[in-house]
C-alpha cells in the first residue's frame, strides 16, 4: 500500500490513504488499473472530500484483463446482478438466476464467483466494473427490475425500492420515502457511503418536501463519511429557501464541512439561520449546530468565535427540555480544546459515548494517567450500552467520529513515549478513516512527526495526507524541517528553520507534539495554552535547565536534573533529556559522562521506537570514535551555539555574545548594533554572568565547545 502511495505521488495523482484502500479493494490490487483510475478522478475525489464514481471508470487495464472473456446471455445477467446487488446474500441471487449454487459453481462462471456460507461475490471485483461498462442502460434497468421483483417477494422494502428506482426511466416518488429512511438508518449504523447512494437515488425521484429530505439525508451521510466538499455542496442547497426544520438539521454538517474546507468557522447569525418558531426539535438542531461550531472554533484556537457560539448553545439549550447534556458536552470539550480544561463544567456524560470518552481520556492524560486515558478511550464493545451521544447523536459510529477516536489514541501513545506503536496505529487508521479531519489537521501533524522520528524523513502516508489537506489547514513545516535537519546533522539549516519558526510566532497545534524547544507553551498568538501531560512539560523544563547549567555548578546541577528525571515516564522524553545532558557534559570536556548519557539516550530512543533519533545520537558517538577527541570535531559556523544560547540570553545579549566570539571589540560591536559602548559593556557583563564565564577568552572557548556539541 505504501509503495502504491509512492507511485501515485510520483505520478502527481496522490490519493488520501483511505481512498487508496477503496481503489485497491475495488480494483483487485491491480497497480496499473489503480494508477489509470486515479488519473480520471478529480482532486476532491482523490483526497477523500468527494465520493468516488459508482462504478469506477473502466480504464484500459480493466478492459484488457477481460477482453477474452466470452459470456452467455444468462451468465452476463448473473454477473450484472452481482455487480448491481447491494450486498452479498446468496439466496436472492439464486432466485434471480434460477440455477442452484452447485450449478453456478460448476459452470463456466465458477472461476469468477466465490460462493460460501450463504454469500456470493465476484472473485475479481474489477469484473463488476467491466460488466457494467459493457452493458447498455436498458440491460441494467432490466436486471434491476428483476431484482426488484425478487426482493418484493421476499418482503425487503429497501432493496425492492432501490432496484425499482434504478430500473425506472421516469421518476418514482413512491420509492423515495423508503430509501430516505434506509439512508438515515445506514448513516446512524456507520455505513454512510451506502447511505449516500440510497439518498442520491431518492433525490433523483423525490418531489416537494421529500426532495429536501433526500438532499438532507445525502448531505448528512457525506458529512459522516468525511466527504466535506460533497456535504457542503449538498447541504448548501437547502439554504436559504429550504424548510426551516431541514435547514436547521443540515446546519451541523454544513458548518463542519465548511470549517474543514475553509479553515475557519463563521460567527453566529441567529437572524439568518436560527429558528423562527418555538418548535423544540428546531431549537435542539440549532443548539447542536452551535455546539459543533464552538468546538471547531476551539480546535482552531479561535477563542472569540468559540465564546460567541457557546453563548448561542446556552441560549438554545435553555429552550429545550433535555438540552443540559448537550450544553455541558459542548462547553466541556470546547474549553478543553482551547487549552483551559479547568474552565469547563468538569463533568461529561457517561463514559460510553464517544465525545465523553475523548474528553475523559484527554483529561486523564493531562493528569499524567496516560494508561488510564487509553483504557477510557478503548471503552467500547458489545457490552457497552448503546446510549445516544448528546453531542454526536446519529454519528456515534461514523467514520469521522472513529477518526477522532483514532487520532486521540495516537496522540496518547505518543505522549506515553510509544513512538513506534503510535506510528503503526497512525498508518493503520490512515488507510481506514478520514484522519485529516480531526482537531484541525492534528492527524497530519502526528503522521509527519512520527515518520520523522522513525524514518528521519517523511514517508508516503504522511506525504499523501499532507497533500490531501485543504489549503487553509496548516501544519508545522518549519518544525519538521528543523527536526529532520538536526537528526541529519545539518545544524545550520536546523537552526535557520527554528529561528524563522520563532519569528513567525511559533505556530503549533493546540496539543503538544514532540518537536523543538524554545517556544512558549501558548500557541497561535497566545490565544490558547498548548495542552501537554505533566511528564512532557517536566522533560521540556529539564532540557532548558540542562542548557542553562553554569560552568562552576554544572556537576551539581546535572545530578539535580537526573534526580528530577525520575518523574518523566515517557522513554522518548527521557531520552531527549539524557541526550541534552550528554551534550552539556561534552561541552564541559567530561567525555566519559557525555558518552554514558548518550548511550542511555540511544537505548531509550530504541525502546520508544524512535529509530531516527537513536541513529542520530549513535552517529554523534561514531563521529567521536572516528575523530578521537570530541573537541576536534569540525564546525563550519556557530549555528548550534546560537541555538543553545538563545534559550539563555535575550536577543540583544545573544548578538553581543556572538559578535564578541567572532573577535569584535566593544567599539566595533557598538558601531554594528548602533548602540553606545557603555550599552555593549552592560550586555556583555550580563552575558558573562548568565554563562558563568569571566573573560572574552573563556566565552570564546565555551562558544566553540557548545557549537561542536549543541
C-alpha positions as CSV (number, residue, x, y, z in Angstrom):
1,X,0.0,0.0,0.0
2,X,2.8,2.4,0.9
3,X,4.6,1.7,-2.4
4,X,1.3,2.4,-4.2
5,X,1.1,5.7,-2.5
6,X,4.6,6.5,-3.6
7,X,3.7,5.7,-7.2
8,X,0.6,7.9,-7.0
9,X,2.7,10.8,-5.5
10,X,5.2,10.4,-8.3
11,X,2.5,10.5,-10.9
12,X,1.0,13.6,-9.3
13,X,-2.3,11.9,-8.6
14,X,-1.8,11.5,-4.9
15,X,-4.7,9.9,-3.1
16,X,-5.7,10.0,0.6
17,X,-4.7,6.6,2.1
18,X,-8.3,5.6,2.9
19,X,-9.3,6.4,-0.7
20,X,-6.5,4.2,-1.9
21,X,-7.9,1.4,0.2
22,X,-11.2,1.6,-1.6
23,X,-9.4,1.6,-5.0
24,X,-7.3,-1.4,-4.0
25,X,-10.4,-3.3,-2.9
26,X,-12.5,-2.5,-6.0
27,X,-9.6,-2.9,-8.5
28,X,-8.2,-6.2,-7.0
29,X,-4.9,-4.6,-6.2
30,X,-4.2,-4.1,-9.9
31,X,-1.4,-1.4,-9.9
32,X,-1.9,-0.3,-13.5
33,X,-5.7,-0.1,-13.1
34,X,-5.3,1.9,-9.8
35,X,-3.0,4.5,-11.5
36,X,-5.2,4.8,-14.5
37,X,-8.4,5.2,-12.5
38,X,-6.7,7.8,-10.2
39,X,-5.8,9.8,-13.3
40,X,-9.5,10.1,-14.2
41,X,-10.6,11.2,-10.7
42,X,-11.0,14.8,-9.6
43,X,-8.6,16.1,-6.9
44,X,-11.6,16.2,-4.5
45,X,-12.3,12.5,-5.1
46,X,-8.7,11.5,-4.7
47,X,-8.3,13.5,-1.5
48,X,-11.4,11.9,0.0
49,X,-13.6,15.0,0.2
50,X,-16.0,13.9,-2.6
51,X,-17.3,10.4,-3.3
52,X,-15.9,8.1,-5.9
53,X,-17.9,7.4,-9.0
54,X,-20.0,4.2,-9.0
55,X,-19.0,2.2,-10.8
56,X,-15.4,3.2,-11.2
57,X,-14.3,4.1,-14.8
58,X,-13.5,1.1,-16.9
59,X,-9.9,2.0,-17.9
60,X,-7.7,0.2,-20.3
61,X,-6.1,-2.1,-17.7
62,X,-9.6,-3.4,-16.8
63,X,-10.7,-3.8,-20.4
64,X,-7.5,-5.7,-21.2
65,X,-8.0,-8.1,-18.3
66,X,-11.4,-9.3,-19.5
67,X,-11.0,-8.8,-23.3
68,X,-11.0,-12.5,-24.0
69,X,-13.9,-13.3,-21.6
70,X,-16.9,-14.8,-23.5
71,X,-20.3,-14.9,-21.8
72,X,-23.7,-16.4,-22.5
73,X,-26.6,-14.0,-22.1
74,X,-27.6,-15.9,-18.9
75,X,-24.1,-15.6,-17.4
76,X,-23.8,-11.9,-18.3
77,X,-27.1,-11.2,-16.5
78,X,-25.8,-13.1,-13.4
79,X,-22.6,-11.1,-13.4
80,X,-24.6,-7.9,-13.8
81,X,-26.9,-8.8,-10.9
82,X,-23.9,-9.4,-8.7
83,X,-22.5,-6.0,-9.7
84,X,-25.7,-4.2,-9.0
85,X,-26.7,-6.1,-5.9
86,X,-26.3,-4.1,-2.7
87,X,-25.0,-6.9,-0.5
88,X,-23.6,-10.5,-0.9
89,X,-26.6,-12.6,0.1
90,X,-26.8,-15.8,-1.9
91,X,-30.5,-16.6,-1.7
92,X,-31.8,-13.6,-3.7
93,X,-29.3,-14.2,-6.4
94,X,-30.3,-17.8,-6.8
95,X,-33.9,-16.8,-7.0
96,X,-32.9,-14.2,-9.7
97,X,-30.9,-16.7,-11.7
98,X,-32.9,-19.9,-11.4
99,X,-29.8,-22.1,-11.1
100,X,-28.6,-23.8,-7.9
101,X,-25.4,-22.7,-6.2
102,X,-23.8,-26.0,-7.2
103,X,-24.7,-25.4,-10.9
104,X,-23.3,-21.9,-10.8
105,X,-20.1,-23.1,-9.1
106,X,-19.6,-25.9,-11.6
107,X,-20.4,-23.8,-14.7
108,X,-18.2,-21.6,-16.8
109,X,-18.5,-18.7,-14.2
110,X,-17.3,-20.9,-11.4
111,X,-13.7,-19.5,-11.6
112,X,-15.1,-15.9,-11.4
113,X,-17.5,-16.4,-8.5
114,X,-16.9,-17.4,-4.8
115,X,-19.9,-19.0,-3.0
116,X,-19.6,-19.8,0.7
117,X,-21.7,-19.8,3.8
118,X,-24.8,-18.2,2.2
119,X,-22.9,-15.5,0.4
120,X,-21.8,-14.9,-3.2
121,X,-19.3,-12.5,-4.6
122,X,-17.1,-11.9,-7.6
123,X,-13.5,-13.2,-7.1
124,X,-12.2,-10.2,-9.0
125,X,-14.1,-7.0,-8.3
126,X,-12.8,-5.5,-11.5
127,X,-15.3,-7.7,-13.2
128,X,-18.2,-5.6,-11.8
129,X,-16.7,-2.5,-13.4
130,X,-16.1,-4.3,-16.7
131,X,-19.6,-5.9,-17.0
132,X,-21.4,-2.6,-16.2
133,X,-19.3,-0.8,-18.8
134,X,-20.1,-3.3,-21.5
135,X,-23.8,-3.5,-21.0
136,X,-26.4,-0.9,-22.0
137,X,-28.5,1.2,-19.7
138,X,-31.6,-0.8,-20.9
139,X,-29.9,-4.1,-19.9
140,X,-29.0,-2.8,-16.5
141,X,-32.6,-1.5,-16.0
142,X,-34.0,-4.9,-16.9
143,X,-31.8,-6.6,-14.3
144,X,-32.7,-4.0,-11.7
145,X,-36.4,-4.7,-12.5
146,X,-36.0,-8.5,-12.0
147,X,-34.1,-7.9,-8.7
148,X,-36.8,-5.6,-7.5
149,X,-39.4,-8.4,-8.1
150,X,-37.2,-10.8,-6.1
151,X,-37.0,-8.5,-3.1
152,X,-40.6,-7.6,-3.3
153,X,-41.5,-11.3,-3.0
154,X,-39.0,-11.5,0.0
155,X,-40.6,-8.6,1.7
156,X,-37.4,-6.5,1.6
157,X,-38.8,-3.0,1.0
158,X,-35.5,-1.2,1.0
159,X,-33.8,-3.4,-1.6
160,X,-37.1,-3.5,-3.6
161,X,-37.4,0.2,-3.8
162,X,-33.7,0.7,-4.5
163,X,-33.8,-1.7,-7.5
164,X,-37.3,-0.4,-8.6
165,X,-36.0,3.1,-8.6
166,X,-32.9,2.1,-10.5
167,X,-35.0,0.3,-13.1
168,X,-37.3,3.2,-13.7
169,X,-36.7,5.5,-16.6
170,X,-39.1,8.0,-15.0
171,X,-39.5,9.4,-11.5
172,X,-40.9,7.1,-8.9
173,X,-41.7,9.4,-5.9
174,X,-43.2,6.4,-4.0
175,X,-39.8,4.8,-3.7
176,X,-38.2,7.9,-2.2
177,X,-39.5,7.6,1.4
178,X,-38.2,4.1,1.9
179,X,-34.8,5.0,0.5
180,X,-34.5,8.1,2.7
181,X,-35.5,6.2,5.8
182,X,-33.0,3.5,5.0
183,X,-30.3,6.0,4.3
184,X,-30.7,7.6,7.7
185,X,-30.5,4.1,9.3
186,X,-27.3,3.3,7.4
187,X,-25.7,6.6,8.5
188,X,-26.5,6.0,12.1
189,X,-25.1,2.5,12.0
190,X,-21.8,3.7,10.5
191,X,-22.3,2.9,6.8
192,X,-22.6,6.4,5.3
193,X,-21.3,5.6,1.8
194,X,-24.1,3.2,1.2
195,X,-26.5,5.7,2.8
196,X,-25.2,8.3,0.3
197,X,-26.1,6.0,-2.7
198,X,-29.6,5.4,-1.4
199,X,-30.2,9.1,-0.6
200,X,-28.8,10.0,-4.0
201,X,-31.3,7.7,-5.7
202,X,-34.1,9.1,-3.5
203,X,-33.2,12.6,-4.5
204,X,-33.5,11.6,-8.2
205,X,-37.1,10.5,-7.7
206,X,-38.4,12.7,-4.8
207,X,-40.5,15.8,-5.3
208,X,-41.5,18.6,-2.9
209,X,-40.6,18.2,0.7
210,X,-39.3,14.7,0.0
211,X,-36.7,16.2,-2.3
212,X,-35.4,18.4,0.6
213,X,-35.4,15.3,2.9
214,X,-33.4,13.4,0.4
215,X,-30.8,16.2,0.0
216,X,-30.6,16.4,3.8
217,X,-30.0,12.6,4.1
218,X,-27.4,12.7,1.3
219,X,-25.5,15.7,2.8
220,X,-25.6,14.2,6.3
221,X,-24.3,10.9,5.0
222,X,-21.5,12.7,3.1
223,X,-20.5,14.6,6.3
224,X,-20.5,11.4,8.3
225,X,-18.1,9.8,5.8
226,X,-15.8,12.8,5.8
227,X,-16.8,13.9,2.3
228,X,-16.6,17.6,3.2
229,X,-16.8,19.0,-0.3
230,X,-19.8,16.9,-1.2
231,X,-21.5,17.5,2.1
232,X,-21.1,21.3,1.8
233,X,-22.4,21.3,-1.7
234,X,-25.5,19.1,-0.9
235,X,-26.4,20.8,2.3
236,X,-26.0,24.3,0.9
237,X,-28.8,23.5,-1.5
238,X,-31.2,23.8,1.5
239,X,-30.1,27.4,2.1
240,X,-31.8,29.9,2.2
241,X,-35.1,28.6,0.8
242,X,-35.4,25.2,2.3
243,X,-37.9,24.4,5.0
244,X,-36.8,25.6,8.5
245,X,-36.6,22.1,10.0
246,X,-34.4,20.8,7.2
247,X,-32.1,23.8,7.2
248,X,-31.5,23.5,10.9
249,X,-30.9,19.8,10.7
250,X,-28.4,20.5,7.8
251,X,-26.6,23.2,9.7
252,X,-24.3,21.0,11.8
253,X,-23.0,19.1,8.8
254,X,-22.6,22.2,6.7
255,X,-20.6,24.1,9.4
256,X,-18.3,21.0,9.9
257,X,-17.7,20.6,6.2
258,X,-17.1,24.3,5.5
259,X,-14.8,24.6,8.6
260,X,-12.6,21.8,7.2
261,X,-12.5,23.2,3.7
262,X,-12.1,26.9,4.6
263,X,-10.1,26.6,7.9
264,X,-12.4,29.0,9.8
265,X,-15.8,29.0,11.5
266,X,-18.2,31.9,10.9
267,X,-19.7,34.0,13.6
268,X,-23.3,33.1,14.8
269,X,-26.1,34.6,12.7
270,X,-29.3,33.7,14.5
271,X,-31.3,36.2,12.4
272,X,-30.3,34.4,9.2
273,X,-30.1,30.7,10.3
274,X,-31.8,30.5,13.8
275,X,-35.2,29.1,14.5
276,X,-38.2,31.3,13.9
277,X,-40.7,29.2,15.8
278,X,-40.8,27.6,19.3
279,X,-40.5,24.1,18.0
280,X,-38.3,22.2,20.4
281,X,-36.7,19.9,17.7
282,X,-35.7,23.0,15.7
283,X,-34.1,24.6,18.8
284,X,-32.3,21.3,19.5
285,X,-30.9,21.2,16.0
286,X,-29.8,24.8,16.2
287,X,-28.1,24.2,19.6
288,X,-26.3,21.1,18.2
289,X,-25.0,23.1,15.2
290,X,-23.8,25.9,17.6
291,X,-22.1,23.2,19.7
292,X,-20.2,21.9,16.7
293,X,-19.3,25.4,15.7
294,X,-17.9,26.2,19.2
295,X,-15.8,23.0,19.2
296,X,-14.5,23.6,15.7
297,X,-13.5,27.2,16.7
298,X,-11.7,25.8,19.8
299,X,-9.8,23.3,17.6
300,X,-8.6,26.2,15.6
301,X,-7.6,28.3,18.6
302,X,-10.3,30.9,17.9
303,X,-11.4,31.9,21.4
304,X,-13.6,34.8,20.4
305,X,-15.8,32.8,18.0
306,X,-15.9,29.9,20.4
307,X,-17.3,32.0,23.1
308,X,-19.9,33.5,20.8
309,X,-21.1,30.1,19.7
310,X,-21.1,28.8,23.3
311,X,-23.4,31.7,24.2
312,X,-25.6,30.5,21.4
313,X,-25.5,27.0,22.8
314,X,-26.6,28.3,26.2
315,X,-29.5,30.3,24.8
316,X,-30.6,27.5,22.6
317,X,-30.5,24.6,25.1
318,X,-32.4,26.7,27.6
319,X,-35.4,26.3,25.3
320,X,-35.1,22.5,25.1
321,X,-36.3,20.2,27.8
322,X,-33.3,17.8,27.6
323,X,-30.7,20.3,26.5
324,X,-28.4,20.2,29.5
325,X,-26.4,17.2,28.4
326,X,-25.7,18.8,25.0
327,X,-24.8,22.1,26.7
328,X,-22.4,20.6,29.1
329,X,-20.7,18.4,26.4
330,X,-20.1,21.4,24.2
331,X,-18.8,23.6,27.0
332,X,-16.5,20.8,28.4
333,X,-14.9,19.9,25.0
334,X,-14.6,23.5,23.8
335,X,-12.7,24.7,26.9
336,X,-10.5,21.7,26.8
337,X,-9.6,22.2,23.2
338,X,-8.9,25.9,23.6
339,X,-6.4,24.9,26.3
340,X,-8.3,25.7,29.5
341,X,-9.8,22.4,30.8
342,X,-10.3,24.0,34.2
343,X,-12.9,26.4,32.7
344,X,-15.3,23.6,31.7
345,X,-18.1,22.2,34.0
346,X,-15.8,19.3,35.0
347,X,-18.3,16.6,34.1
348,X,-19.1,14.7,31.0
349,X,-21.8,12.3,30.1
350,X,-21.4,8.6,30.7
351,X,-18.0,7.3,29.5
352,X,-19.7,5.0,27.0
353,X,-20.4,7.8,24.4
354,X,-17.6,8.9,22.1
355,X,-17.5,12.6,23.0
356,X,-17.2,11.8,26.7
357,X,-14.6,9.1,26.1
358,X,-12.4,11.7,24.3
359,X,-12.9,14.3,27.0
360,X,-12.2,12.0,29.9
361,X,-9.2,10.4,28.1
362,X,-7.6,13.7,27.4
363,X,-8.3,14.9,31.0
364,X,-6.7,11.8,32.4
365,X,-3.7,12.2,30.2
366,X,-3.3,15.8,31.3
367,X,-3.2,14.5,34.9
368,X,-0.4,12.1,33.9
369,X,-2.6,9.0,33.8
370,X,-2.0,8.1,30.1
371,X,-2.5,4.3,30.7
372,X,-5.9,5.1,32.2
373,X,-6.6,7.5,29.4
374,X,-6.0,4.8,26.8
375,X,-8.3,2.4,28.7
376,X,-11.1,5.0,28.7
377,X,-10.7,5.6,25.0
378,X,-11.0,1.9,24.3
379,X,-14.1,1.5,26.5
380,X,-16.2,0.3,23.6
381,X,-17.7,-3.0,22.5
382,X,-20.9,-5.1,22.6
383,X,-21.2,-5.0,26.3
384,X,-21.3,-1.2,26.4
385,X,-24.8,0.3,26.5
386,X,-25.6,2.0,23.2
387,X,-26.6,5.3,24.7
388,X,-27.0,8.2,22.3
389,X,-24.3,10.8,22.5
390,X,-25.9,14.1,23.3
391,X,-23.4,15.9,21.1
392,X,-22.9,13.4,18.3
393,X,-26.4,11.9,18.1
394,X,-26.6,9.8,15.0
395,X,-22.9,10.0,14.3
396,X,-21.6,7.8,17.0
397,X,-20.4,5.1,14.6
398,X,-19.5,7.3,11.7
399,X,-16.0,7.3,10.1
400,X,-15.4,10.9,11.2
401,X,-16.1,10.1,14.8
402,X,-14.0,6.9,14.6
403,X,-11.2,9.1,13.1
404,X,-11.4,11.4,16.1
405,X,-11.0,8.4,18.4
406,X,-8.1,7.1,16.4
407,X,-6.2,10.3,16.3
408,X,-6.7,10.8,20.1
409,X,-5.3,7.3,20.7
410,X,-2.2,8.0,18.5
411,X,-1.7,11.3,20.4
412,X,-1.9,9.5,23.8
413,X,0.5,6.8,22.6
414,X,3.0,9.4,21.5
415,X,2.6,11.2,24.9
416,X,3.3,7.9,26.6
417,X,6.5,7.6,24.5
418,X,5.4,4.6,22.3
419,X,6.6,6.3,19.1
420,X,6.8,3.2,17.0
421,X,3.4,1.8,18.1
422,X,1.9,5.3,17.6
423,X,3.2,5.4,14.1
424,X,1.8,1.9,13.3
425,X,-1.6,2.9,14.6
426,X,-1.5,6.1,12.6
427,X,-0.7,4.3,9.4
428,X,-3.5,1.7,10.0
429,X,-6.0,4.5,10.8
430,X,-5.0,6.5,7.7
431,X,-5.8,3.6,5.4
432,X,-9.2,3.2,7.0
433,X,-10.5,6.6,8.1
434,X,-10.5,10.3,7.1
435,X,-7.8,11.2,9.7
436,X,-7.1,14.6,8.1
437,X,-10.3,16.0,9.7
438,X,-9.9,15.7,13.5
439,X,-8.6,18.5,15.6
440,X,-7.9,20.9,12.7
441,X,-5.4,18.5,11.0
442,X,-3.7,17.1,14.1
443,X,-3.6,13.7,12.4
444,X,-1.4,15.0,9.6
445,X,1.0,16.7,12.1
446,X,1.2,13.4,14.1
447,X,1.8,11.4,10.9
448,X,4.6,13.7,9.8
449,X,6.3,13.9,13.2
450,X,6.1,10.2,13.7
451,X,7.6,9.5,10.3
452,X,10.5,11.8,11.1
453,X,11.0,10.2,14.5
454,X,11.2,6.7,13.0
455,X,12.5,7.2,9.4
456,X,14.2,10.5,9.7
457,X,12.1,11.7,6.7
458,X,8.5,11.9,5.6
459,X,7.1,8.6,4.4
460,X,4.4,8.1,1.7
461,X,1.5,8.0,4.2
462,X,2.3,11.4,5.8
463,X,3.1,12.9,2.4
464,X,-0.2,11.7,1.0
465,X,-2.1,13.0,4.0
466,X,-0.3,16.4,3.6
467,X,-1.4,16.6,0.0
468,X,-5.0,15.7,0.9
469,X,-5.3,18.6,3.4
470,X,-7.2,21.7,2.1
471,X,-5.0,24.7,1.7
472,X,-6.3,26.7,4.7
473,X,-5.2,23.9,7.1
474,X,-1.7,24.5,8.3
475,X,0.9,22.3,9.8
476,X,4.4,22.9,11.2
477,X,6.6,22.7,8.1
478,X,9.4,24.6,9.7
479,X,9.4,22.4,12.8
480,X,9.5,19.3,10.6
481,X,12.4,20.8,8.6
482,X,14.3,21.7,11.8
483,X,13.9,18.3,13.3
484,X,14.9,16.5,10.0
485,X,17.9,18.7,9.6
486,X,19.0,18.3,13.2
487,X,18.7,14.5,13.0
488,X,20.7,14.5,9.8
489,X,23.5,16.6,11.4
490,X,22.7,19.7,9.3
491,X,22.6,22.0,12.3
492,X,22.9,25.3,10.4
493,X,19.7,24.5,8.4
494,X,18.0,23.2,11.6
495,X,18.8,26.5,13.4
496,X,17.7,28.6,10.4
497,X,14.3,26.8,10.3
498,X,13.9,27.1,14.1
499,X,14.6,30.8,14.1
500,X,12.2,31.5,11.3
501,X,9.5,29.5,13.1
502,X,10.0,31.6,16.3
503,X,10.0,34.8,14.3
504,X,6.6,33.7,12.8
505,X,5.2,33.3,16.3
506,X,6.0,29.6,16.8
507,X,2.7,28.4,15.4
508,X,1.8,24.9,16.7
509,X,-1.1,22.7,17.4
510,X,-3.2,23.0,20.5
511,X,-1.8,19.6,21.5
512,X,1.8,19.3,22.3
513,X,3.6,17.1,19.7
514,X,7.3,16.4,20.3
515,X,9.2,18.9,18.2
516,X,11.7,21.6,19.1
517,X,12.1,23.5,22.3
518,X,12.2,27.2,22.6
519,X,8.5,28.1,22.0
520,X,6.0,29.4,24.5
521,X,3.6,27.0,26.0
522,X,0.9,29.1,24.3
523,X,0.3,28.9,20.6
524,X,-1.4,31.0,17.9
525,X,-0.6,34.4,19.3
526,X,-1.1,33.3,22.9
527,X,-4.8,32.6,22.3
528,X,-4.7,29.2,23.9
529,X,-2.4,27.2,26.0
530,X,-0.8,24.1,24.4
531,X,-2.0,21.0,26.1
532,X,0.7,18.6,27.3
533,X,0.9,15.9,30.0
534,X,3.0,16.8,33.1
535,X,5.8,14.4,32.1
536,X,6.3,16.2,28.8
537,X,6.3,19.6,30.5
538,X,8.8,18.4,33.0
539,X,11.1,17.0,30.3
540,X,11.0,20.3,28.5
541,X,11.9,22.1,31.7
542,X,14.8,19.7,32.3
543,X,16.1,20.3,28.8
544,X,16.0,24.0,29.5
545,X,17.8,23.6,32.8
546,X,20.4,21.4,31.2
547,X,21.1,24.0,28.5
548,X,21.5,26.7,31.3
549,X,23.9,24.8,33.5
550,X,26.7,27.1,34.7
551,X,30.4,26.4,34.4
552,X,31.0,26.4,38.2
553,X,28.0,24.4,39.3
554,X,27.2,22.2,36.4
555,X,28.1,18.9,38.1
556,X,25.6,19.6,41.0
557,X,23.0,20.8,38.5
558,X,23.5,17.7,36.4
559,X,22.7,15.5,39.3
560,X,19.6,17.5,40.2
561,X,18.4,17.2,36.7
562,X,19.0,13.4,36.8
563,X,17.1,13.1,40.0
564,X,14.1,15.1,38.6
565,X,14.2,13.0,35.5
566,X,12.7,10.1,37.5
567,X,9.4,12.0,37.2
568,X,9.3,11.5,33.5
569,X,7.8,8.2,32.4
570,X,8.0,8.5,28.6
571,X,11.1,6.8,27.3
572,X,11.2,9.2,24.4
573,X,11.1,12.3,26.6
574,X,13.7,10.8,29.0
575,X,15.9,10.1,26.0
576,X,15.8,13.7,24.9
577,X,16.8,14.9,28.4
578,X,19.6,12.3,28.6
579,X,20.9,13.5,25.2
580,X,20.8,17.1,26.3
581,X,22.7,16.3,29.5
582,X,25.3,14.4,27.4
583,X,25.8,17.3,25.1
584,X,26.4,19.6,28.1
585,X,28.9,17.2,29.5
586,X,30.8,17.1,26.2
587,X,30.8,20.9,26.1
588,X,32.5,20.8,29.5
589,X,35.0,18.2,28.3
590,X,33.6,15.4,30.5
591,X,33.6,12.9,27.7
592,X,33.2,9.8,29.8
593,X,29.9,11.2,31.2
594,X,28.9,12.5,27.8
595,X,29.2,9.1,26.2
596,X,27.3,7.4,29.1
597,X,24.4,9.8,28.8
598,X,24.2,9.5,25.0
599,X,24.3,5.7,25.2
600,X,21.5,5.8,27.7
601,X,19.6,8.1,25.3
602,X,20.1,5.7,22.4
603,X,18.7,2.8,24.5
604,X,15.6,4.8,25.5
605,X,15.0,6.0,21.9
606,X,15.2,2.4,20.7
607,X,12.7,1.4,23.4
608,X,10.3,4.1,22.3
609,X,10.7,3.1,18.6
610,X,12.2,6.5,17.6
611,X,14.8,4.9,15.4
612,X,15.9,8.1,13.6
613,X,16.6,9.8,16.9
614,X,18.6,6.8,18.1
615,X,20.6,6.8,14.8
616,X,21.3,10.5,15.1
617,X,22.8,10.1,18.6
618,X,24.7,7.0,17.5
619,X,26.1,9.0,14.6
620,X,27.4,11.6,17.0
621,X,29.1,8.9,19.1
622,X,30.5,7.2,16.0
623,X,32.0,10.5,14.8
624,X,33.7,10.9,18.2
625,X,35.2,7.4,17.8
626,X,36.4,8.2,14.3
627,X,38.0,11.5,15.2
628,X,39.1,10.8,18.7
629,X,38.7,13.8,20.9
630,X,35.1,15.2,20.6
631,X,36.6,18.7,20.8
632,X,38.4,18.0,17.5
633,X,35.1,17.8,15.6
634,X,34.9,20.4,12.7
635,X,32.2,23.0,12.7
636,X,31.6,25.5,9.9
637,X,29.5,28.1,11.7
638,X,28.2,29.0,15.2
639,X,24.6,28.0,14.5
640,X,24.4,25.3,17.2
641,X,25.9,27.7,19.7
642,X,23.5,30.4,18.7
643,X,20.6,27.9,19.1
644,X,21.7,26.8,22.6
645,X,22.4,30.3,23.9
646,X,19.2,31.7,22.5
647,X,17.4,29.9,25.4
648,X,19.6,31.6,28.0
649,X,20.2,35.1,26.6
650,X,18.0,37.9,25.3
651,X,18.1,38.7,21.6
652,X,20.4,41.7,22.1
653,X,22.7,39.8,24.5
654,X,22.9,37.0,22.0
655,X,24.0,39.4,19.3
656,X,26.7,40.9,21.5
657,X,27.9,37.5,22.6
658,X,28.2,36.2,19.0
659,X,30.0,39.3,17.8
660,X,32.4,39.0,20.8
661,X,33.1,35.4,20.0
662,X,33.8,36.5,16.4
663,X,36.6,38.7,17.7
664,X,34.9,42.1,17.5
665,X,35.9,44.8,20.1
666,X,33.3,46.7,22.1
667,X,33.7,49.7,19.8
668,X,33.1,47.5,16.7
669,X,30.1,46.0,18.3
670,X,28.7,49.4,19.2
671,X,29.1,50.5,15.6
672,X,27.5,47.4,14.3
673,X,24.5,47.5,16.6
674,X,24.3,51.3,16.7
675,X,24.4,51.5,20.5
676,X,26.8,53.1,22.9
677,X,30.0,51.3,24.1
678,X,28.6,51.5,27.6
679,X,25.5,49.6,26.5
680,X,27.7,46.9,24.9
681,X,29.6,46.6,28.2
682,X,26.4,46.2,30.2
683,X,25.1,43.5,27.8
684,X,28.5,41.7,27.8
685,X,28.5,41.8,31.6
686,X,25.1,40.1,31.7
687,X,26.3,37.5,29.2
688,X,29.3,36.7,31.3
689,X,27.1,36.3,34.4
690,X,24.5,34.1,32.7
691,X,27.1,31.8,31.0
692,X,29.3,31.8,34.1
693,X,32.5,32.9,32.4
694,X,34.9,35.7,33.4
695,X,36.7,36.7,30.2
696,X,36.3,37.0,26.5
697,X,38.6,34.1,26.0
698,X,36.5,31.9,28.3
699,X,33.4,33.0,26.4
700,X,35.0,32.1,23.0
701,X,36.2,28.7,24.3
702,X,32.7,27.9,25.6
703,X,31.1,29.1,22.4
704,X,33.2,26.7,20.3
705,X,32.6,23.8,22.6
706,X,28.9,24.5,22.6
707,X,28.8,24.7,18.9
708,X,30.6,21.4,18.4
709,X,28.2,19.5,20.7
710,X,25.0,21.6,20.8
